[in-house]
């Protein structure tokens, strides 16, 4: 009865922008990875912060769950409405509100994607650097504290969000942060919302930090005989202070998958993919010094990509690693997991993970944003083989346990959602209880994305 009443009130508010068709509900109940479908009872399409506030107030009145939805590219089930209710599709809120070029900032609505923003910024000489691979919505990227290939130079969403507009669980609209470079004014509510995965509030506007478009860019790819040599090259490059914009690792299987998907001819060996940003002279110097490191570490098949077209082709291939991996084993599903460890333990962690995958009899390419110690495995599974799934989960558990034993984290990029909640106590101890207390204080009815990230009431 409460749900029916809520839907009636939401229909009055939104009209045809409240959808209850099976097709739209199914679309908002799907995950990119192995989680079972969880369709909502309805999908709401707000077009303003005020509408989001009214939707939340209606849902709070009737105890109806709300799960925010962006582009649906998250990998740990973050946006699945596992307790039904409303899927709040934010993609109609897709305006670049204001470019603040002199302050190197921009205000955007949450449905703007990172690619759309950078297209809009082309004439300004500025760009937004956080690049998780998928053309994700910026609201979703903030909610999951996203990072990606450029984190080694520009940081993650944590480092590139100056402020937020957020609708709280009771419908209140708050603003966090400011346009100033720094502040000592109270609790950092912006940081609290970043990575909260829609469990504390719904982001309706972001003020983002921008960077100057580099004068020169140069990219390269090179092969190594062993994964240890490739990863140790990353460590040495960082220790030498060579300024990298991206430095990515792909294993021998991923190189083979790239060849299958793109018609390239990479040798079946581990590779590094690297990019430098800066002035002409700075990029030239960094490239030369990196080439010396590669030669010292036994790297070969060094190929530079200096034209825009060649660079775009290289990074499109890297960003397409997941669908290319799925195509490598037709009919499979992907169990995707990531960990992040201190750079000093990276080679060891990657090698042990590769050994675990092989010992379990699984197919699992390994790639990573190794410049910040973060790497991923895509375990390619037969969806009908429960034993294979069990073995894959055991490998993922070993990866998480290894990361914690090495002083790292169970996820450097993908987030917790519901897929990694089982590791939160091990990583945070009593800190996880504090997260639950914050959740209950800000969302006592537990209507915002219930069943994710923290242990909750209700």
Secondary structure by P-SEA (a helix, b strand, c coil): caaaaaaaaaaaaccccccccaaaaaaaaccccccccccccbbbbbccaaaaaaaaaaaaaabbbbbbbcccccccccccccccccccccccccccccccccccbbbbcccccaaaaaaaaccccccccccccccccaaaaaaacccccccccccccccccccbbbbcccbbbbbcccccccccccccccccccccccccccccccbbbbbccccbbbbbbbbbccaaaaaaaaaaaaaacccccbbbbbcaaaaaaaaacccccccccbbbbbcccccaaaaaaaaaaaaaaaaaaccccbbbbccaaaaaaaaaaaaaaaaaaaaaccccccccccccccccaaaaaaaaaaaaaaaabbbbbbbccccccccccccccccccaaaaaaaaaaaaaaaaaaaaacccccccccccccccccccccccaaaaaaaaaaaaacccccccccccccccc
